Amino acid sequence: MTAFGRFESPALSWEVRSVNHRFLEVSFRLPEGLRTLEPSLRDIARHALGRGKVDATLRLAEGEVGLSVNIHRPNLLRLLATLEQVRRDAPEIGHPDPLELLRWPGVLDTGPTAAAGALEGDVRAGFEAALGELLADRRREGEGIDAILHAKLEEVEAIAHEVRNLTASQATLIRDRLRDRIAELVEQVDQGRFEQEVALIAQKADVSEELDRLLLHVEGCRNSLAAEGRQGRRLDFLMQELNREANTVAAKAVPPECAERAVDLKVVIDQMREQVQNVE
């Protein structure tokens, strides 16, 4: 989601920057006379973008467009008449501050100048053009992330297959370990009961289901990367699921080599999760 877009014309220029963010958050810096355009500009951004923290700055070629300021004379005269009546009733009250009078509701009529009104169409069109450049920049970044994620998914797949091969003989490893521990305590062992215990422990330590689910999530990630539209939230959820399966494999697998490969698996998944934060 890190991207930059720019638009320039003789009358104005736009700069739009975006960084990663869970939701869409757009901040505008507009000249005073054009602040009334912010709601419509926000709608344009909402239709174009799904997520990201966006900063949009508008600059005018000939300085800021100001506000037209008009005094509503009838309201001012009524206010002055009321103040004069108060001063007759309370002579100790001094003359009113002119600035305070102007702050009174209804005394000033403010609005954009004619120049500002003439620029409104150009401002919106320029903003859309800057957003288009920002989206193109995002797409270029997305192509790089896509390649990284596909490579990482292949790495996850390779580690998962390696763990499956390593755990294929863990029932024998469990049997040998359990036999050695029992031999230290007793001289004779009920072979039938011993095999039952081995089978029970081996069943609890079996990670084939976790590896199957992990590989399904890998395929789900590939499908999301190939799909149209915004896939960031789905990929983020899949990263959580991949991490959950990797944690279970690390906790259950018996061979020491599996513990090392499970750590490698979690590192790769975490690297993917960081990249996914930049996917819209």
Order of alpha helices (4+ residues) and beta strands (2+ residues): beta-beta-beta-alpha-beta-beta-alpha-alpha-beta-alpha-alpha-alpha-alpha-alpha-alpha
